[in-house]
Amino acid sequence: MGKRMFTRRQVIATTSAGALATLINWPYRGIAIAGQDHKKLAIQGGEPVRTGAWPKWPVWDQGAENGIIEVLRSGKWWRGSGGKIAEFEKQYAELMGAKHCLATASGTTALLVALHVLGVDAGDEVLVSPYTFIASYNVILLSKALPVFVDTDPETFLMDPEKIEERINDRTTAIIPVHIFGLPVNMDRVNEIARKHNLKVIEDACQAWLAEYRNQKAGTLGDLGCFSFQNSKHLPAGEGGAIIGDDDEIMDRCHAFHNCGRAYGSVKATTPYPTRGSNRRMQQFQAVILMSQMKRIKKDADVRLENALYLNSKIKDIPGIIPCKLADGANRSAYHCYPFRYKKEYFNNSPRRKFLEALNAEGIPCWGGYGPQNKYGLIQEALNSKGYKRLFTEERLRRFREENHLPGNDQLCKEAVCFFQNVLLSNKHDMDDIANAILKIYENRDKL
């Protein structure tokens, strides 16, 4: 067979999925490519595939500055003395297709409020994904409940719904499915199991704005949905969060609890403070920022999705590179991060650490995702505390430690590679740069 002279970009841009798939079955020696394709890896002093900048985040709209100044001059800075937060709540509920929205100080506080109002209490157990940001289970520990981890499906990066029921016992009160990176969980199965066992469902949609499951927005499919507006998020305000839901009475209790236990709606003022509560309120400034950022959220979401799908098509046939699979029923990811798996056996058994270093050196910013958090120190700290020893028997804590073995999650934590959401706000040419960089590393896998 004669050598074929193509540039790497031509290979990525023109090769069909079927043709590239056949390469996986060859004794792959690379493709004879002219020009830059045989240059050294940037990590070894070669020329990087990309030297240009990526879109910055967050993006500020100067047109919103008048609204900030208006709030400053009014002196009405907290929730109780101004209407900007209520205005934002109305807009966000409409955006998400929910009846109610309650703005909070953060995504973490949103989860804490939801857990309390839905009855999670000291000594309860809550099922949660281990592949997530730490807040998803820290809030369970702060509620003096036990976070019981359900193993991850490495293909979807999400809680494996077929592993849920084996974790349920008579103390299980709720399930927190986490739509990590904006990837919607299989909510049909989660809700089916929850109904069967009379469990509450709190969606951690803190990274899933406008993600969809069966054409419904993530966060609208459980009893309550929680969101974050931290600085890196698609709808940023530095800090901030929200709870959405359709049940009037539950949302009234959320409002009362987040506002120090003050009466609200169906929570009547039988005394000055009729219910327990805490200060989990959003500030007026944050609401003004969020309403400004909402003007771009749909357009940005479409750009991220288009680029993510295009990137899927360009890298899915590179040996050892496996883009994330959407869960059954999920029809749109928010792509807060773009995730894929790196199989080192296709890269001369080079560890993922070397692949990440090489890809960053080629001008493609990336990271390795979350670690095996079910093994982190805060879990043992909680189990060894006097409170948990009072709440749970020695036998239950022993079994928890024994059952805290999650092979699917361990595998994913060793293989995951992620691009930050701002990378997906570029254009197709930039997605080609990503694909070219990955292919370049593959071609030079024996030099990693």
C-alpha positions in Angstrom: 0.0 0.0 0.0 1.5 3.4 -1.0 1.9 6.2 1.5 -0.9 8.8 1.6 0.1 12.4 1.9 -2.4 14.4 3.9 -2.2 17.0 6.6 -3.4 16.1 10.0 -6.3 18.6 9.7 -7.4 17.0 6.4 -7.4 13.6 8.1 -9.5 14.8 11.0 -11.8 16.9 8.8 -12.4 14.4 6.0 -12.1 10.8 7.2 -15.4 9.1 7.7 -16.3 7.4 10.9 -16.4 4.0 9.3 -13.0 4.5 7.6 -11.3 5.7 10.7 -12.9 2.9 12.7 -11.1 0.4 10.6 -7.8 1.9 11.7 -8.4 0.7 15.2 -8.2 -2.9 14.0 -4.9 -2.3 12.0 -1.5 -2.8 13.5 -1.6 1.0 13.7 1.7 2.7 12.8 0.2 6.1 12.2 -0.6 7.7 8.8 2.1 9.0 6.5 1.4 12.7 6.8 3.4 15.6 5.4 4.4 18.7 7.2 3.9 19.2 10.9 2.5 15.8 11.7 5.9 14.3 12.4 7.2 17.2 14.5 8.1 16.6 18.1 5.5 16.9 20.8 5.4 20.4 22.3 6.2 18.8 25.7 9.5 17.8 24.2 10.3 21.1 22.7 8.3 20.9 19.5 6.0 23.4 18.0 2.5 23.4 19.8 -0.5 22.7 17.6 -2.1 25.9 19.1 -0.7 29.1 20.4 -3.8 31.3 20.4 -5.9 32.2 23.4 -9.2 30.7 24.4 -12.4 32.7 25.3 -12.2 34.2 28.7 -14.9 33.6 31.4 -17.0 35.2 32.8 -18.0 37.8 30.3 -19.3 41.1 31.7 -22.0 43.1 30.0 -21.3 46.8 30.6 -24.9 47.5 30.0 -25.7 46.0 33.4 -23.6 48.5 35.3 -26.5 51.0 35.6 -28.5 48.4 37.4 -25.7 47.7 39.9 -25.3 51.4 40.5 -29.0 51.8 41.0 -29.0 49.1 43.7 -25.9 50.6 45.4 -27.5 54.1 45.6 -30.8 52.8 46.8 -29.3 51.3 50.0 -31.6 48.3 49.5 -28.9 45.7 49.3 -30.5 42.7 51.1 -33.4 40.6 50.0 -35.9 42.0 52.5 -35.7 45.6 51.1 -35.6 45.2 47.3 -37.4 43.5 44.5 -34.5 42.5 42.1 -34.3 39.0 43.5 -38.0 38.3 43.1 -37.7 39.6 39.5 -34.8 37.2 38.8 -36.7 34.3 40.4 -39.6 34.9 38.1 -37.4 35.0 35.0 -35.4 31.9 36.0 -38.5 29.8 36.8 -39.8 30.7 33.3 -36.5 29.8 31.7 -36.4 26.4 33.4 -40.1 25.6 32.9 -40.8 25.5 36.7 -43.6 27.0 38.7 -41.4 28.4 41.4 -37.8 29.5 41.9 -36.1 30.5 45.2 -32.7 32.3 44.9 -30.1 31.3 47.5 -26.6 32.3 48.5 -24.9 29.4 46.7 -25.6 26.0 45.1 -24.4 24.4 48.4 -27.0 26.4 50.4 -29.7 25.4 47.8 -28.9 21.7 48.5 -28.9 22.2 52.3 -32.3 23.9 52.2 -33.7 21.2 49.9 -32.5 18.4 52.1 -33.9 20.0 55.3 -37.3 20.8 53.8 -37.7 17.3 52.2 -37.2 15.7 55.6 -33.5 14.5 55.6 -32.5 14.5 59.3 -29.8 13.2 61.6 -29.3 9.5 61.3 -30.8 9.2 57.8 -29.1 7.9 54.7 -29.0 9.6 51.3 -27.9 8.0 48.1 -25.5 10.2 46.0 -23.1 10.0 43.1 -19.4 9.8 44.0 -18.3 11.5 40.8 -19.2 15.0 41.6 -18.1 18.3 43.2 -17.6 17.8 46.9 -20.7 19.9 47.8 -23.0 17.2 46.6 -22.2 15.0 49.6 -20.8 17.6 52.0 -24.3 18.8 52.4 -25.4 15.3 53.5 -22.7 15.2 56.1 -23.7 18.7 57.3 -27.2 17.4 57.7 -25.8 14.7 60.0 -26.9 12.0 57.5 -24.8 9.3 55.9 -23.9 9.8 52.2 -24.2 6.4 50.6 -22.4 6.3 47.3 -23.9 4.6 44.3 -21.2 3.5 41.8 -20.6 5.4 38.6 -21.2 4.2 35.0 -17.9 5.1 33.4 -19.5 5.4 30.0 -21.9 8.2 31.2 -19.8 9.7 34.0 -23.1 9.4 36.1 -24.7 7.4 38.9 -25.5 3.9 37.5 -29.2 3.6 38.1 -28.9 -0.2 38.2 -26.8 0.0 41.3 -29.2 2.1 43.3 -31.5 -0.4 44.9 -28.7 -2.5 46.4 -27.9 0.6 48.5 -31.3 1.2 49.9 -32.3 0.3 53.5 -34.8 1.3 56.1 -32.9 4.6 56.9 -32.7 5.7 53.2 -34.6 8.9 52.9 -33.6 10.5 49.6 -31.6 10.2 46.3 -29.4 13.0 45.0 -28.8 12.3 41.3 -26.0 14.6 40.1 -26.1 15.9 36.5 -22.3 16.4 36.6 -20.8 18.5 33.8 -24.4 19.1 32.6 -24.9 15.5 31.6 -28.5 14.4 32.5 -28.9 11.4 34.7 -31.4 8.6 33.6 -34.2 10.2 35.6 -36.9 7.7 34.5 -35.1 5.0 36.5 -34.2 7.2 39.4 -37.8 8.3 39.8 -39.2 4.8 39.3 -37.0 3.5 42.1 -37.7 6.5 44.3 -41.5 5.9 44.0 -41.1 2.2 44.7 -39.2 2.9 48.0 -41.0 6.2 49.0 -37.8 8.3 48.6 -37.4 12.0 47.8 -35.4 13.1 44.8 -33.3 16.2 44.9 -31.6 16.9 41.6 -28.1 18.4 41.9 -28.3 20.4 38.7 -25.6 22.8 39.8 -23.8 22.3 36.5 -26.8 21.6 34.3 -28.5 24.8 33.2 -30.7 24.1 30.1 -29.6 20.4 30.0 -32.6 18.3 28.9 -33.9 14.8 29.7 -36.8 13.8 27.4 -37.2 17.4 26.5 -37.6 18.6 30.1 -35.1 20.8 31.8 -32.7 19.1 34.3 -33.9 20.2 37.7 -37.6 19.9 37.0 -37.7 16.1 37.1 -37.4 15.4 40.9 -39.1 16.8 44.0 -36.7 19.8 43.9 -33.8 20.9 41.6 -30.8 22.9 42.8 -28.5 25.1 40.8 -25.2 27.1 41.3 -24.3 30.5 39.9 -20.6 30.5 41.1 -18.1 32.3 39.0 -17.2 29.5 36.7 -20.8 28.6 35.9 -22.7 29.3 32.7 -24.9 31.7 34.6 -22.4 33.4 36.9 -22.7 35.9 39.7 -19.5 35.2 41.7 -21.6 33.2 44.1 -25.3 32.3 44.2 -27.7 29.5 43.8 -31.4 28.5 43.3 -34.0 25.9 44.1 -36.8 25.2 41.6 -40.0 23.2 42.2 -43.7 23.0 41.4 -45.2 22.2 44.8 -46.5 25.4 46.5 -46.2 24.2 50.1 -42.7 22.7 49.7 -41.4 25.9 48.1 -43.1 28.0 50.8 -41.1 26.0 53.4 -37.9 26.4 51.4 -38.5 30.2 51.5 -39.2 30.2 55.2 -36.2 28.1 56.1 -33.7 30.1 53.9 -34.9 33.3 55.6 -34.2 32.5 59.2 -37.5 30.6 59.7 -39.7 33.6 59.1 -43.3 33.0 58.0 -44.0 32.8 54.3 -47.0 31.8 52.3 -48.5 28.6 53.8 -46.0 28.8 56.6 -48.1 30.9 59.0 -46.9 33.3 61.6 -48.1 31.5 64.7 -45.1 33.0 66.5 -42.4 35.5 65.3 -40.4 32.5 64.1 -42.8 29.6 63.4 -40.1 27.2 62.0 -36.4 26.5 62.1 -34.3 28.3 59.6 -31.0 29.9 58.6 -29.8 32.8 56.5 -29.3 31.3 53.0 -30.4 34.5 51.1 -29.1 35.9 47.9 -28.1 39.6 47.7 -29.8 42.1 45.3 -26.5 42.7 43.5 -26.3 39.1 42.5 -29.8 39.1 41.1 -28.9 42.1 38.8 -25.8 40.4 37.5 -27.8 37.2 36.9 -30.5 38.9 34.9 -27.8 40.4 32.7 -26.1 37.1 32.2 -29.4 35.4 31.3 -29.4 37.4 28.1 -26.6 35.2 26.7 -27.3 31.9 28.3 -29.3 30.3 25.5 -27.0 31.5 22.7 -23.9 30.3 24.7 -25.6 26.9 25.3 -26.3 26.4 21.6 -22.6 27.2 20.8 -21.3 24.8 23.4 -23.6 22.0 22.2 -22.7 22.5 18.5 -19.0 22.5 19.2 -19.2 19.5 21.6 -21.1 17.4 19.0 -18.6 18.5 16.3 -15.7 17.6 18.6 -17.3 14.2 19.2 -17.3 13.5 15.5 -13.6 14.4 15.2 -12.1 12.5 18.1 -14.4 9.4 18.6 -12.4 7.3 16.2 -8.9 8.1 17.5 -7.8 4.9 19.2 -8.1 5.1 23.0 -10.2 8.2 23.1 -13.8 7.6 24.2 -16.2 10.6 24.3 -18.9 10.5 27.0 -22.1 8.7 26.2 -25.4 10.3 27.1 -27.6 8.4 29.5 -30.8 6.8 28.2 -33.5 9.5 27.8 -31.0 12.4 27.9 -31.3 14.5 24.8 -29.1 17.6 25.6 -26.1 18.1 27.8 -25.2 21.5 29.1 -21.5 20.7 28.7 -20.2 22.6 31.7 -17.2 20.5 30.9 -16.5 18.4 27.8 -15.5 14.9 29.1 -13.9 11.9 27.5 -11.9 8.8 28.6 -8.3 8.2 27.9 -7.3 4.5 27.6 -3.6 4.3 28.2 -3.2 0.9 26.6 -3.6 2.6 23.2 -0.9 5.1 24.1 2.0 2.8 24.8 0.7 2.5 28.4 1.6 6.2 29.1 -0.2 7.3 32.3 -3.0 9.8 32.0 -0.8 12.4 33.7 1.6 12.4 30.8 -1.3 12.7 28.3 -2.6 15.7 30.2 0.8 17.3 30.3 1.3 16.7 26.6 -2.2 18.1 25.7 -1.7 21.2 27.8 1.7 21.8 26.1 0.0 21.6 22.7 -2.1 24.7 23.8 -5.2 22.7 24.8 -6.2 23.4 28.4 -7.5 20.3 30.1 -7.7 18.5 33.5 -8.4 15.1 34.9 -11.8 15.6 36.4 -12.8 14.5 39.9 -10.9 12.0 42.1 -12.2 9.1 44.1 -13.9 11.3 46.6 -15.6 8.4 48.5 -12.0 7.7 49.8 -11.3 11.3 50.9 -10.5 12.1 54.5 -13.7 14.0 55.3 -15.6 10.7 55.1 -13.5 9.0 57.8 -13.5 12.2 59.8 -17.3 12.1 59.9 -17.5 8.4 60.6 -15.1 8.8 63.5 -16.9 11.8 65.0 -18.8 11.4 68.3 -22.0 12.5 66.5 -21.9 9.8 63.9 -21.0 7.2 66.5 -24.2 8.2 68.4 -26.3 8.2 65.3 -25.1 5.0 63.7 -24.3 1.6 65.2 -20.7 0.4 65.0 -22.0 -2.4 62.8 -23.5 0.1 60.3 -20.3 2.1 60.1 -18.3 -1.0 59.6 -20.5 -2.1 56.7 -20.4 1.4 55.2 -16.6 1.2 55.1 -16.8 -2.3 53.5 -19.4 -1.4 50.9 -17.6 1.8 50.0 -15.9 0.0 47.1 -16.8 1.5 43.7 -14.9 -0.1 40.8 -16.7 1.9 38.1 -15.9 5.2 39.8 -12.3 4.1 40.4 -11.9 3.3 36.7 -13.4 6.7 35.6 -11.2 8.6 38.0 -8.2 7.1 36.3 -9.4 7.7 32.7 -11.3 11.0 32.7 -10.1 14.0 30.7 -12.1 17.2 30.6 -12.1 20.6 28.7 -13.5 23.6 30.5 -16.8 25.1 29.2 -15.1 28.3 27.9 -13.2 26.2 25.4 -16.5 25.2 23.8 -17.4 28.9 23.2 -14.8 29.0 20.4 -15.4 27.9 16.8 -15.0 24.7 14.7 -11.5 25.7 13.7 -10.5 25.6 17.4 -12.2 22.2 17.8 -10.1 21.0 14.9 -7.0 22.2 16.9 -8.1 20.0 19.8 -8.6 17.0 17.6 -5.3 17.6 15.8 -3.5 17.9 19.2 -4.9 14.6 20.4 -4.0 12.9 17.1 -0.5 14.3 17.3 -0.1 12.8 20.7 -1.4 9.5 19.5 1.0 9.4 16.6 3.9 10.1 19.0 2.6 7.8 21.7 5.9 5.9 21.8 7.6 9.2 22.8 5.3 10.1 25.7 
